[in-house]
Amino acid sequence: MDLQDIFKSVEAEHNHSLRKHGKWIDKPKNEQFEAIDEEIGEWKSAAKRHDIYGEHGEVAEAIQVMNVMARRIMYLTGEDQ
């Protein structure tokens, strides 16, 4: 592997990261957590408006919120690498 291959690999990984986490890049962690709270609030509002989960809505909503938080925590701690 020469220097050009290494550069292409790093560039590809960077582009992948931007697609995956672009809205979080260069933000302090406290702003990232505020954005998480906003997204969770928007998701809850949409779920309530559309009643997409029927009688099991509370359980499904709790699972979704936990999944969102887990993904962000994994990203912030570098566990998703």
mmCIF file of the N, C-alpha and C atoms, coordinates in Angstrom:
data_MODEL
# 
_entry.id   MODEL 
# 
loop_
_atom_site.group_PDB 
_atom_site.id 
_atom_site.type_symbol 
_atom_site.label_atom_id 
_atom_site.label_alt_id 
_atom_site.label_comp_id 
_atom_site.label_asym_id 
_atom_site.label_entity_id 
_atom_site.label_seq_id 
_atom_site.pdbx_PDB_ins_code 
_atom_site.Cartn_x 
_atom_site.Cartn_y 
_atom_site.Cartn_z 
_atom_site.occupancy 
_atom_site.B_iso_or_equiv 
_atom_site.pdbx_formal_charge 
_atom_site.auth_seq_id 
_atom_site.auth_comp_id 
_atom_site.auth_asym_id 
_atom_site.auth_atom_id 
_atom_site.pdbx_PDB_model_num 
ATOM 1   N N  . MET A 1 1  ? 0.852   -1.174 0.000  1.00 0.00 ? 1  MET A N  1 
ATOM 2   C CA . MET A 1 1  ? 0.000   0.000  0.000  1.00 0.00 ? 1  MET A CA 1 
ATOM 3   C C  . MET A 1 1  ? 0.897   1.236  0.000  1.00 0.00 ? 1  MET A C  1 
ATOM 4   N N  . ASP A 1 2  ? 0.717   2.057  -1.002 1.00 0.00 ? 2  ASP A N  1 
ATOM 5   C CA . ASP A 1 2  ? 1.526   3.275  -1.061 1.00 0.00 ? 2  ASP A CA 1 
ATOM 6   C C  . ASP A 1 2  ? 0.768   4.454  -0.444 1.00 0.00 ? 2  ASP A C  1 
ATOM 7   N N  . LEU A 1 3  ? 1.403   5.599  -0.446 1.00 0.00 ? 3  LEU A N  1 
ATOM 8   C CA . LEU A 1 3  ? 0.836   6.793  0.182  1.00 0.00 ? 3  LEU A CA 1 
ATOM 9   C C  . LEU A 1 3  ? -0.486  7.204  -0.471 1.00 0.00 ? 3  LEU A C  1 
ATOM 10  N N  . GLN A 1 4  ? -0.575  7.068  -1.774 1.00 0.00 ? 4  GLN A N  1 
ATOM 11  C CA . GLN A 1 4  ? -1.806  7.426  -2.489 1.00 0.00 ? 4  GLN A CA 1 
ATOM 12  C C  . GLN A 1 4  ? -2.970  6.532  -2.059 1.00 0.00 ? 4  GLN A C  1 
ATOM 13  N N  . ASP A 1 5  ? -2.711  5.235  -1.885 1.00 0.00 ? 5  ASP A N  1 
ATOM 14  C CA . ASP A 1 5  ? -3.750  4.312  -1.423 1.00 0.00 ? 5  ASP A CA 1 
ATOM 15  C C  . ASP A 1 5  ? -4.217  4.669  -0.014 1.00 0.00 ? 5  ASP A C  1 
ATOM 16  N N  . ILE A 1 6  ? -3.270  5.018  0.835  1.00 0.00 ? 6  ILE A N  1 
ATOM 17  C CA . ILE A 1 6  ? -3.612  5.416  2.206  1.00 0.00 ? 6  ILE A CA 1 
ATOM 18  C C  . ILE A 1 6  ? -4.477  6.675  2.178  1.00 0.00 ? 6  ILE A C  1 
ATOM 19  N N  . PHE A 1 7  ? -4.099  7.637  1.348  1.00 0.00 ? 7  PHE A N  1 
ATOM 20  C CA . PHE A 1 7  ? -4.869  8.874  1.235  1.00 0.00 ? 7  PHE A CA 1 
ATOM 21  C C  . PHE A 1 7  ? -6.297  8.582  0.776  1.00 0.00 ? 7  PHE A C  1 
ATOM 22  N N  . LYS A 1 8  ? -6.446  7.736  -0.239 1.00 0.00 ? 8  LYS A N  1 
ATOM 23  C CA . LYS A 1 8  ? -7.778  7.389  -0.747 1.00 0.00 ? 8  LYS A CA 1 
ATOM 24  C C  . LYS A 1 8  ? -8.606  6.686  0.323  1.00 0.00 ? 8  LYS A C  1 
ATOM 25  N N  . SER A 1 9  ? -7.972  5.812  1.085  1.00 0.00 ? 9  SER A N  1 
ATOM 26  C CA . SER A 1 9  ? -8.672  5.098  2.149  1.00 0.00 ? 9  SER A CA 1 
ATOM 27  C C  . SER A 1 9  ? -9.164  6.050  3.236  1.00 0.00 ? 9  SER A C  1 
ATOM 28  N N  . VAL A 1 10 ? -8.292  6.966  3.640  1.00 0.00 ? 10 VAL A N  1 
ATOM 29  C CA . VAL A 1 10 ? -8.668  7.947  4.668  1.00 0.00 ? 10 VAL A CA 1 
ATOM 30  C C  . VAL A 1 10 ? -9.774  8.858  4.145  1.00 0.00 ? 10 VAL A C  1 
ATOM 31  N N  . GLU A 1 11 ? -9.663  9.271  2.899  1.00 0.00 ? 11 GLU A N  1 
ATOM 32  C CA . GLU A 1 11 ? -10.683 10.140 2.316  1.00 0.00 ? 11 GLU A CA 1 
ATOM 33  C C  . GLU A 1 11 ? -12.034 9.422  2.237  1.00 0.00 ? 11 GLU A C  1 
ATOM 34  N N  . ALA A 1 12 ? -12.024 8.161  1.853  1.00 0.00 ? 12 ALA A N  1 
ATOM 35  C CA . ALA A 1 12 ? -13.266 7.392  1.787  1.00 0.00 ? 12 ALA A CA 1 
ATOM 36  C C  . ALA A 1 12 ? -13.892 7.243  3.169  1.00 0.00 ? 12 ALA A C  1 
ATOM 37  N N  . GLU A 1 13 ? -13.081 6.970  4.175  1.00 0.00 ? 13 GLU A N  1 
ATOM 38  C CA . GLU A 1 13 ? -13.582 6.841  5.543  1.00 0.00 ? 13 GLU A CA 1 
ATOM 39  C C  . GLU A 1 13 ? -14.143 8.168  6.042  1.00 0.00 ? 13 GLU A C  1 
ATOM 40  N N  . HIS A 1 14 ? -13.470 9.262  5.717  1.00 0.00 ? 14 HIS A N  1 
ATOM 41  C CA . HIS A 1 14 ? -13.948 10.588 6.112  1.00 0.00 ? 14 HIS A CA 1 
ATOM 42  C C  . HIS A 1 14 ? -15.298 10.894 5.461  1.00 0.00 ? 14 HIS A C  1 
ATOM 43  N N  . ASN A 1 15 ? -15.421 10.597 4.181  1.00 0.00 ? 15 ASN A N  1 
ATOM 44  C CA . ASN A 1 15 ? -16.685 10.832 3.479  1.00 0.00 ? 15 ASN A CA 1 
ATOM 45  C C  . ASN A 1 15 ? -17.804 9.981  4.061  1.00 0.00 ? 15 ASN A C  1 
ATOM 46  N N  . HIS A 1 16 ? -17.492 8.739  4.401  1.00 0.00 ? 16 HIS A N  1 
ATOM 47  C CA . HIS A 1 16 ? -18.483 7.869  5.038  1.00 0.00 ? 16 HIS A CA 1 
ATOM 48  C C  . HIS A 1 16 ? -18.924 8.453  6.377  1.00 0.00 ? 16 HIS A C  1 
ATOM 49  N N  . SER A 1 17 ? -17.977 8.933  7.153  1.00 0.00 ? 17 SER A N  1 
ATOM 50  C CA . SER A 1 17 ? -18.283 9.524  8.453  1.00 0.00 ? 17 SER A CA 1 
ATOM 51  C C  . SER A 1 17 ? -19.141 10.776 8.304  1.00 0.00 ? 17 SER A C  1 
ATOM 52  N N  . LEU A 1 18 ? -18.846 11.600 7.310  1.00 0.00 ? 18 LEU A N  1 
ATOM 53  C CA . LEU A 1 18 ? -19.652 12.800 7.082  1.00 0.00 ? 18 LEU A CA 1 
ATOM 54  C C  . LEU A 1 18 ? -21.086 12.444 6.719  1.00 0.00 ? 18 LEU A C  1 
ATOM 55  N N  . ARG A 1 19 ? -21.251 11.411 5.892  1.00 0.00 ? 19 ARG A N  1 
ATOM 56  C CA . ARG A 1 19 ? -22.609 10.995 5.542  1.00 0.00 ? 19 ARG A CA 1 
ATOM 57  C C  . ARG A 1 19 ? -23.346 10.472 6.766  1.00 0.00 ? 19 ARG A C  1 
ATOM 58  N N  . LYS A 1 20 ? -22.628 9.762  7.605  1.00 0.00 ? 20 LYS A N  1 
ATOM 59  C CA . LYS A 1 20 ? -23.248 9.133  8.768  1.00 0.00 ? 20 LYS A CA 1 
ATOM 60  C C  . LYS A 1 20 ? -23.486 10.128 9.895  1.00 0.00 ? 20 LYS A C  1 
ATOM 61  N N  . HIS A 1 21 ? -22.539 11.020 10.129 1.00 0.00 ? 21 HIS A N  1 
ATOM 62  C CA . HIS A 1 21 ? -22.591 11.892 11.304 1.00 0.00 ? 21 HIS A CA 1 
ATOM 63  C C  . HIS A 1 21 ? -22.455 13.367 10.961 1.00 0.00 ? 21 HIS A C  1 
ATOM 64  N N  . GLY A 1 22 ? -22.644 13.740 9.707  1.00 0.00 ? 22 GLY A N  1 
ATOM 65  C CA . GLY A 1 22 ? -22.353 15.097 9.267  1.00 0.00 ? 22 GLY A CA 1 
ATOM 66  C C  . GLY A 1 22 ? -22.942 16.202 10.114 1.00 0.00 ? 22 GLY A C  1 
ATOM 67  N N  . LYS A 1 23 ? -24.180 16.005 10.574 1.00 0.00 ? 23 LYS A N  1 
ATOM 68  C CA . LYS A 1 23 ? -24.799 17.088 11.334 1.00 0.00 ? 23 LYS A CA 1 
ATOM 69  C C  . LYS A 1 23 ? -24.195 17.248 12.717 1.00 0.00 ? 23 LYS A C  1 
ATOM 70  N N  . TRP A 1 24 ? -23.371 16.290 13.143 1.00 0.00 ? 24 TRP A N  1 
ATOM 71  C CA . TRP A 1 24 ? -22.774 16.368 14.480 1.00 0.00 ? 24 TRP A CA 1 
ATOM 72  C C  . TRP A 1 24 ? -21.328 16.854 14.449 1.00 0.00 ? 24 TRP A C  1 
ATOM 73  N N  . ILE A 1 25 ? -20.716 16.863 13.272 1.00 0.00 ? 25 ILE A N  1 
ATOM 74  C CA . ILE A 1 25 ? -19.307 17.203 13.163 1.00 0.00 ? 25 ILE A CA 1 
ATOM 75  C C  . ILE A 1 25 ? -19.067 18.628 13.666 1.00 0.00 ? 25 ILE A C  1 
ATOM 76  N N  . ASP A 1 26 ? -17.998 18.804 14.396 1.00 0.00 ? 26 ASP A N  1 
ATOM 77  C CA . ASP A 1 26 ? -17.549 20.111 14.889 1.00 0.00 ? 26 ASP A CA 1 
ATOM 78  C C  . ASP A 1 26 ? -18.499 20.774 15.879 1.00 0.00 ? 26 ASP A C  1 
ATOM 79  N N  . LYS A 1 27 ? -19.372 20.003 16.520 1.00 0.00 ? 27 LYS A N  1 
ATOM 80  C CA . LYS A 1 27 ? -20.238 20.579 17.556 1.00 0.00 ? 27 LYS A CA 1 
ATOM 81  C C  . LYS A 1 27 ? -19.764 20.088 18.916 1.00 0.00 ? 27 LYS A C  1 
ATOM 82  N N  . PRO A 1 28 ? -19.811 20.955 19.937 1.00 0.00 ? 28 PRO A N  1 
ATOM 83  C CA . PRO A 1 28 ? -19.470 20.496 21.287 1.00 0.00 ? 28 PRO A CA 1 
ATOM 84  C C  . PRO A 1 28 ? -20.480 19.443 21.751 1.00 0.00 ? 28 PRO A C  1 
ATOM 85  N N  . LYS A 1 29 ? -20.061 18.594 22.669 1.00 0.00 ? 29 LYS A N  1 
ATOM 86  C CA . LYS A 1 29 ? -20.924 17.496 23.104 1.00 0.00 ? 29 LYS A CA 1 
ATOM 87  C C  . LYS A 1 29 ? -22.233 17.980 23.711 1.00 0.00 ? 29 LYS A C  1 
ATOM 88  N N  . ASN A 1 30 ? -22.208 19.103 24.451 1.00 0.00 ? 30 ASN A N  1 
ATOM 89  C CA . ASN A 1 30 ? -23.466 19.571 25.036 1.00 0.00 ? 30 ASN A CA 1 
ATOM 90  C C  . ASN A 1 30 ? -24.469 19.966 23.948 1.00 0.00 ? 30 ASN A C  1 
ATOM 91  N N  . GLU A 1 31 ? -23.999 20.541 22.846 1.00 0.00 ? 31 GLU A N  1 
ATOM 92  C CA . GLU A 1 31 ? -24.895 20.867 21.731 1.00 0.00 ? 31 GLU A CA 1 
ATOM 93  C C  . GLU A 1 31 ? -25.389 19.602 21.045 1.00 0.00 ? 31 GLU A C  1 
ATOM 94  N N  . GLN A 1 32 ? -24.544 18.578 20.991 1.00 0.00 ? 32 GLN A N  1 
ATOM 95  C CA . GLN A 1 32 ? -24.970 17.322 20.396 1.00 0.00 ? 32 GLN A CA 1 
ATOM 96  C C  . GLN A 1 32 ? -26.102 16.708 21.211 1.00 0.00 ? 32 GLN A C  1 
ATOM 97  N N  . PHE A 1 33 ? -25.971 16.736 22.541 1.00 0.00 ? 33 PHE A N  1 
ATOM 98  C CA . PHE A 1 33 ? -27.018 16.162 23.377 1.00 0.00 ? 33 PHE A CA 1 
ATOM 99  C C  . PHE A 1 33 ? -28.303 16.984 23.298 1.00 0.00 ? 33 PHE A C  1 
ATOM 100 N N  . GLU A 1 34 ? -28.196 18.309 23.163 1.00 0.00 ? 34 GLU A N  1 
ATOM 101 C CA . GLU A 1 34 ? -29.389 19.139 22.976 1.00 0.00 ? 34 GLU A CA 1 
ATOM 102 C C  . GLU A 1 34 ? -30.086 18.767 21.669 1.00 0.00 ? 34 GLU A C  1 
ATOM 103 N N  . ALA A 1 35 ? -29.312 18.531 20.622 1.00 0.00 ? 35 ALA A N  1 
ATOM 104 C CA . ALA A 1 35 ? -29.887 18.133 19.338 1.00 0.00 ? 35 ALA A CA 1 
ATOM 105 C C  . ALA A 1 35 ? -30.576 16.777 19.448 1.00 0.00 ? 35 ALA A C  1 
ATOM 106 N N  . ILE A 1 36 ? -30.002 15.873 20.236 1.00 0.00 ? 36 ILE A N  1 
ATOM 107 C CA . ILE A 1 36 ? -30.631 14.567 20.454 1.00 0.00 ? 36 ILE A CA 1 
ATOM 108 C C  . ILE A 1 36 ? -31.996 14.761 21.098 1.00 0.00 ? 36 ILE A C  1 
ATOM 109 N N  . ASP A 1 37 ? -32.045 15.595 22.136 1.00 0.00 ? 37 ASP A N  1 
ATOM 110 C CA . ASP A 1 37 ? -33.315 15.849 22.814 1.00 0.00 ? 37 ASP A CA 1 
ATOM 111 C C  . ASP A 1 37 ? -34.349 16.409 21.850 1.00 0.00 ? 37 ASP A C  1 
ATOM 112 N N  . GLU A 1 38 ? -33.936 17.331 20.981 1.00 0.00 ? 38 GLU A N  1 
ATOM 113 C CA . GLU A 1 38 ? -34.863 17.902 20.004 1.00 0.00 ? 38 GLU A CA 1 
ATOM 114 C C  . GLU A 1 38 ? -35.375 16.832 19.052 1.00 0.00 ? 38 GLU A C  1 
ATOM 115 N N  . GLU A 1 39 ? -34.485 15.965 18.576 1.00 0.00 ? 39 GLU A N  1 
ATOM 116 C CA . GLU A 1 39 ? -34.896 14.915 17.650 1.00 0.00 ? 39 GLU A CA 1 
ATOM 117 C C  . GLU A 1 39 ? -35.864 13.951 18.316 1.00 0.00 ? 39 GLU A C  1 
ATOM 118 N N  . ILE A 1 40 ? -35.592 13.594 19.560 1.00 0.00 ? 40 ILE A N  1 
ATOM 119 C CA . ILE A 1 40 ? -36.485 12.686 20.277 1.00 0.00 ? 40 ILE A CA 1 
ATOM 120 C C  . ILE A 1 40 ? -37.852 13.335 20.446 1.00 0.00 ? 40 ILE A C  1 
ATOM 121 N N  . GLY A 1 41 ? -37.871 14.631 20.783 1.00 0.00 ? 41 GLY A N  1 
ATOM 122 C CA . GLY A 1 41 ? -39.140 15.343 20.917 1.00 0.00 ? 41 GLY A CA 1 
ATOM 123 C C  . GLY A 1 41 ? -39.921 15.360 19.616 1.00 0.00 ? 41 GLY A C  1 
ATOM 124 N N  . GLU A 1 42 ? -39.236 15.600 18.493 1.00 0.00 ? 42 GLU A N  1 
ATOM 125 C CA . GLU A 1 42 ? -39.895 15.599 17.192 1.00 0.00 ? 42 GLU A CA 1 
ATOM 126 C C  . GLU A 1 42 ? -40.439 14.216 16.864 1.00 0.00 ? 42 GLU A C  1 
ATOM 127 N N  . TRP A 1 43 ? -39.679 13.175 17.168 1.00 0.00 ? 43 TRP A N  1 
ATOM 128 C CA . TRP A 1 43 ? -40.128 11.818 16.890 1.00 0.00 ? 43 TRP A CA 1 
ATOM 129 C C  . TRP A 1 43 ? -41.366 11.490 17.713 1.00 0.00 ? 43 TRP A C  1 
ATOM 130 N N  . LYS A 1 44 ? -41.370 11.870 18.995 1.00 0.00 ? 44 LYS A N  1 
ATOM 131 C CA . LYS A 1 44 ? -42.528 11.612 19.854 1.00 0.00 ? 44 LYS A CA 1 
ATOM 132 C C  . LYS A 1 44 ? -43.767 12.325 19.323 1.00 0.00 ? 44 LYS A C  1 
ATOM 133 N N  . SER A 1 45 ? -43.609 13.575 18.912 1.00 0.00 ? 45 SER A N  1 
ATOM 134 C CA . SER A 1 45 ? -44.746 14.340 18.387 1.00 0.00 ? 45 SER A CA 1 
ATOM 135 C C  . SER A 1 45 ? -45.319 13.678 17.138 1.00 0.00 ? 45 SER A C  1 
ATOM 136 N N  . ALA A 1 46 ? -44.433 13.258 16.239 1.00 0.00 ? 46 ALA A N  1 
ATOM 137 C CA . ALA A 1 46 ? -44.890 12.605 15.008 1.00 0.00 ? 46 ALA A CA 1 
ATOM 138 C C  . ALA A 1 46 ? -45.605 11.297 15.322 1.00 0.00 ? 46 ALA A C  1 
ATOM 139 N N  . ALA A 1 47 ? -45.074 10.534 16.265 1.00 0.00 ? 47 ALA A N  1 
ATOM 140 C CA . ALA A 1 47 ? -45.696 9.257  16.628 1.00 0.00 ? 47 ALA A CA 1 
ATOM 141 C C  . ALA A 1 47 ? -47.084 9.486  17.212 1.00 0.00 ? 47 ALA A C  1 
ATOM 142 N N  . LYS A 1 48 ? -47.221 10.503 18.044 1.00 0.00 ? 48 LYS A N  1 
ATOM 143 C CA . LYS A 1 48 ? -48.527 10.794 18.646 1.00 0.00 ? 48 LYS A CA 1 
ATOM 144 C C  . LYS A 1 48 ? -49.519 11.299 17.601 1.00 0.00 ? 48 LYS A C  1 
ATOM 145 N N  . ARG A 1 49 ? -49.056 12.133 16.674 1.00 0.00 ? 49 ARG A N  1 
ATOM 146 C CA . ARG A 1 49 ? -49.944 12.667 15.632 1.00 0.00 ? 49 ARG A CA 1 
ATOM 147 C C  . ARG A 1 49 ? -50.499 11.553 14.759 1.00 0.00 ? 49 ARG A C  1 
ATOM 148 N N  . HIS A 1 50 ? -49.666 10.615 14.416 1.00 0.00 ? 50 HIS A N  1 
ATOM 149 C CA . HIS A 1 50 ? -50.071 9.569  13.482 1.00 0.00 ? 50 HIS A CA 1 
ATOM 150 C C  . HIS A 1 50 ? -50.526 8.297  14.176 1.00 0.00 ? 50 HIS A C  1 
ATOM 151 N N  . ASP A 1 51 ? -50.358 8.223  15.493 1.00 0.00 ? 51 ASP A N  1 
ATOM 152 C CA . ASP A 1 51 ? -50.710 7.039  16.276 1.00 0.00 ? 51 ASP A CA 1 
ATOM 153 C C  . ASP A 1 51 ? -50.210 5.775  15.574 1.00 0.00 ? 51 ASP A C  1 
ATOM 154 N N  . ILE A 1 52 ? -48.942 5.804  15.201 1.00 0.00 ? 52 ILE A N  1 
ATOM 155 C CA . ILE A 1 52 ? -48.396 4.728  14.372 1.00 0.00 ? 52 ILE A CA 1 
ATOM 156 C C  . ILE A 1 52 ? -48.184 3.419  15.120 1.00 0.00 ? 52 ILE A C  1 
ATOM 157 N N  . TYR A 1 53 ? -48.332 3.447  16.444 1.00 0.00 ? 53 TYR A N  1 
ATOM 158 C CA . TYR A 1 53 ? -48.071 2.227  17.189 1.00 0.00 ? 53 TYR A CA 1 
ATOM 159 C C  . TYR A 1 53 ? -49.291 1.657  17.890 1.00 0.00 ? 53 TYR A C  1 
ATOM 160 N N  . GLY A 1 54 ? -50.447 2.292  17.755 1.00 0.00 ? 54 GLY A N  1 
ATOM 161 C CA . GLY A 1 54 ? -51.665 1.749  18.340 1.00 0.00 ? 54 GLY A CA 1 
ATOM 162 C C  . GLY A 1 54 ? -51.533 1.484  19.824 1.00 0.00 ? 54 GLY A C  1 
ATOM 163 N N  . GLU A 1 55 ? -52.023 0.350  20.258 1.00 0.00 ? 55 GLU A N  1 
ATOM 164 C CA . GLU A 1 55 ? -52.053 0.042  21.694 1.00 0.00 ? 55 GLU A CA 1 
ATOM 165 C C  . GLU A 1 55 ? -50.677 -0.239 22.274 1.00 0.00 ? 55 GLU A C  1 
ATOM 166 N N  . HIS A 1 56 ? -49.705 -0.540 21.439 1.00 0.00 ? 56 HIS A N  1 
ATOM 167 C CA . HIS A 1 56 ? -48.353 -0.829 21.926 1.00 0.00 ? 56 HIS A CA 1 
ATOM 168 C C  . HIS A 1 56 ? -47.440 0.389  21.786 1.00 0.00 ? 56 HIS A C  1 
ATOM 169 N N  . GLY A 1 57 ? -48.022 1.548  21.614 1.00 0.00 ? 57 GLY A N  1 
ATOM 170 C CA . GLY A 1 57 ? -47.263 2.764  21.343 1.00 0.00 ? 57 GLY A CA 1 
ATOM 171 C C  . GLY A 1 57 ? -46.237 3.113  22.390 1.00 0.00 ? 57 GLY A C  1 
ATOM 172 N N  . GLU A 1 58 ? -46.584 2.976  23.661 1.00 0.00 ? 58 GLU A N  1 
ATOM 173 C CA . GLU A 1 58 ? -45.644 3.380  24.708 1.00 0.00 ? 58 GLU A CA 1 
ATOM 174 C C  . GLU A 1 58 ? -44.388 2.521  24.694 1.00 0.00 ? 58 GLU A C  1 
ATOM 175 N N  . VAL A 1 59 ? -44.561 1.223  24.502 1.00 0.00 ? 59 VAL A N  1 
ATOM 176 C CA . VAL A 1 59 ? -43.406 0.320  24.475 1.00 0.00 ? 59 VAL A CA 1 
ATOM 177 C C  . VAL A 1 59 ? -42.540 0.618  23.253 1.00 0.00 ? 59 VAL A C  1 
ATOM 178 N N  . ALA A 1 60 ? -43.167 0.754  22.103 1.00 0.00 ? 60 ALA A N  1 
ATOM 179 C CA . ALA A 1 60 ? -42.417 1.028  20.875 1.00 0.00 ? 60 ALA A CA 1 
ATOM 180 C C  . ALA A 1 60 ? -41.690 2.365  20.973 1.00 0.00 ? 60 ALA A C  1 
ATOM 181 N N  . GLU A 1 61 ? -42.348 3.358  21.561 1.00 0.00 ? 61 GLU A N  1 
ATOM 182 C CA . GLU A 1 61 ? -41.723 4.672  21.703 1.00 0.00 ? 61 GLU A CA 1 
ATOM 183 C C  . GLU A 1 61 ? -40.509 4.594  22.615 1.00 0.00 ? 61 GLU A C  1 
ATOM 184 N N  . ALA A 1 62 ? -40.630 3.879  23.715 1.00 0.00 ? 62 ALA A N  1 
ATOM 185 C CA . ALA A 1 62 ? -39.505 3.741  24.641 1.00 0.00 ? 62 ALA A CA 1 
ATOM 186 C C  . ALA A 1 62 ? -38.326 3.040  23.969 1.00 0.00 ? 62 ALA A C  1 
ATOM 187 N N  . ILE A 1 63 ? -38.612 2.013  23.191 1.00 0.00 ? 63 ILE A N  1 
ATOM 188 C CA . ILE A 1 63 ? -37.549 1.286  22.491 1.00 0.00 ? 63 ILE A CA 1 
ATOM 189 C C  . ILE A 1 63 ? -36.860 2.198  21.478 1.00 0.00 ? 63 ILE A C  1 
ATOM 190 N N  . GLN A 1 64 ? -37.640 2.966  20.731 1.00 0.00 ? 64 GLN A N  1 
ATOM 191 C CA . GLN A 1 64 ? -37.056 3.872  19.736 1.00 0.00 ? 64 GLN A CA 1 
ATOM 192 C C  . GLN A 1 64 ? -36.166 4.910  20.401 1.00 0.00 ? 64 GLN A C  1 
ATOM 193 N N  . VAL A 1 65 ? -36.638 5.496  21.496 1.00 0.00 ? 65 VAL A N  1 
ATOM 194 C CA . VAL A 1 65 ? -35.853 6.507  22.203 1.00 0.00 ? 65 VAL A CA 1 
ATOM 195 C C  . VAL A 1 65 ? -34.550 5.901  22.713 1.00 0.00 ? 65 VAL A C  1 
ATOM 196 N N  . MET A 1 66 ? -34.623 4.699  23.272 1.00 0.00 ? 66 MET A N  1 
ATOM 197 C CA . MET A 1 66 ? -33.405 4.041  23.767 1.00 0.00 ? 66 MET A CA 1 
ATOM 198 C C  . MET A 1 66 ? -32.433 3.771  22.624 1.00 0.00 ? 66 MET A C  1 
ATOM 199 N N  . ASN A 1 67 ? -32.948 3.353  21.468 1.00 0.00 ? 67 ASN A N  1 
ATOM 200 C CA . ASN A 1 67 ? -32.080 3.093  20.323 1.00 0.00 ? 67 ASN A CA 1 
ATOM 201 C C  . ASN A 1 67 ? -31.380 4.356  19.845 1.00 0.00 ? 67 ASN A C  1 
ATOM 202 N N  . VAL A 1 68 ? -32.117 5.463  19.769 1.00 0.00 ? 68 VAL A N  1 
ATOM 203 C CA . VAL A 1 68 ? -31.515 6.731  19.343 1.00 0.00 ? 68 VAL A CA 1 
ATOM 204 C C  . VAL A 1 68 ? -30.411 7.133  20.305 1.00 0.00 ? 68 VAL A C  1 
ATOM 205 N N  . MET A 1 69 ? -30.702 7.086  21.589 1.00 0.00 ? 69 MET A N  1 
ATOM 206 C CA . MET A 1 69 ? -29.710 7.481  22.586 1.00 0.00 ? 69 MET A CA 1 
ATOM 207 C C  . MET A 1 69 ? -28.495 6.550  22.550 1.00 0.00 ? 69 MET A C  1 
ATOM 208 N N  . ALA A 1 70 ? -28.728 5.261  22.401 1.00 0.00 ? 70 ALA A N  1 
ATOM 209 C CA . ALA A 1 70 ? -27.612 4.309  22.365 1.00 0.00 ? 70 ALA A CA 1 
ATOM 210 C C  . ALA A 1 70 ? -26.697 4.587  21.175 1.00 0.00 ? 70 ALA A C  1 
ATOM 211 N N  . ARG A 1 71 ? -27.286 4.872  20.002 1.00 0.00 ? 71 ARG A N  1 
ATOM 212 C CA . ARG A 1 71 ? -26.458 5.163  18.823 1.00 0.00 ? 71 ARG A CA 1 
ATOM 213 C C  . ARG A 1 71 ? -25.620 6.416  19.032 1.00 0.00 ? 71 ARG A C  1 
ATOM 214 N N  . ARG A 1 72 ? -26.209 7.459  19.620 1.00 0.00 ? 72 ARG A N  1 
ATOM 215 C CA . ARG A 1 72 ? -25.458 8.690  19.847 1.00 0.00 ? 72 ARG A CA 1 
ATOM 216 C C  . ARG A 1 72 ? -24.355 8.483  20.876 1.00 0.00 ? 72 ARG A C  1 
ATOM 217 N N  . ILE A 1 73 ? -24.663 7.761  21.936 1.00 0.00 ? 73 ILE A N  1 
ATOM 218 C CA . ILE A 1 73 ? -23.645 7.512  22.961 1.00 0.00 ? 73 ILE A CA 1 
ATOM 219 C C  . ILE A 1 73 ? -22.505 6.699  22.368 1.00 0.00 ? 73 ILE A C  1 
ATOM 220 N N  . MET A 1 74 ? -22.837 5.697  21.548 1.00 0.00 ? 74 MET A N  1 
ATOM 221 C CA . MET A 1 74 ? -21.795 4.902  20.904 1.00 0.00 ? 74 MET A CA 1 
ATOM 222 C C  . MET A 1 74 ? -20.929 5.783  20.014 1.00 0.00 ? 74 MET A C  1 
ATOM 223 N N  . TYR A 1 75 ? -21.555 6.714  19.288 1.00 0.00 ? 75 TYR A N  1 
ATOM 224 C CA . TYR A 1 75 ? -20.778 7.602  18.428 1.00 0.00 ? 75 TYR A CA 1 
ATOM 225 C C  . TYR A 1 75 ? -19.885 8.515  19.261 1.00 0.00 ? 75 TYR A C  1 
ATOM 226 N N  . LEU A 1 76 ? -20.451 9.112  20.303 1.00 0.00 ? 76 LEU A N  1 
ATOM 227 C CA . LEU A 1 76 ? -19.688 10.058 21.113 1.00 0.00 ? 76 LEU A CA 1 
ATOM 228 C C  . LEU A 1 76 ? -18.516 9.391  21.823 1.00 0.00 ? 76 LEU A C  1 
ATOM 229 N N  . THR A 1 77 ? -18.675 8.123  22.166 1.00 0.00 ? 77 THR A N  1 
ATOM 230 C CA . THR A 1 77 ? -17.601 7.417  22.863 1.00 0.00 ? 77 THR A CA 1 
ATOM 231 C C  . THR A 1 77 ? -16.684 6.667  21.906 1.00 0.00 ? 77 THR A C  1 
ATOM 232 N N  . GLY A 1 78 ? -17.010 6.674  20.610 1.00 0.00 ? 78 GLY A N  1 
ATOM 233 C CA . GLY A 1 78 ? -16.171 5.995  19.627 1.00 0.00 ? 78 GLY A CA 1 
ATOM 234 C C  . GLY A 1 78 ? -16.403 4.502  19.544 1.00 0.00 ? 78 GLY A C  1 
ATOM 235 N N  . GLU A 1 79 ? -17.469 4.010  20.174 1.00 0.00 ? 79 GLU A N  1 
ATOM 236 C CA . GLU A 1 79 ? -17.730 2.571  20.176 1.00 0.00 ? 79 GLU A CA 1 
ATOM 237 C C  . GLU A 1 79 ? -18.279 2.062  18.849 1.00 0.00 ? 79 GLU A C  1 
ATOM 238 N N  . ASP A 1 80 ? -18.740 2.952  17.973 1.00 0.00 ? 80 ASP A N  1 
ATOM 239 C CA . ASP A 1 80 ? -19.322 2.500  16.707 1.00 0.00 ? 80 ASP A CA 1 
ATOM 240 C C  . ASP A 1 80 ? -18.293 2.368  15.595 1.00 0.00 ? 80 ASP A C  1 
ATOM 241 N N  . GLN A 1 81 ? -17.027 2.520  15.917 1.00 0.00 ? 81 GLN A N  1 
ATOM 242 C CA . GLN A 1 81 ? -15.980 2.476  14.903 1.00 0.00 ? 81 GLN A CA 1 
ATOM 243 C C  . GLN A 1 81 ? -15.721 1.066  14.444 1.00 0.00 ? 81 GLN A C  1 
# 
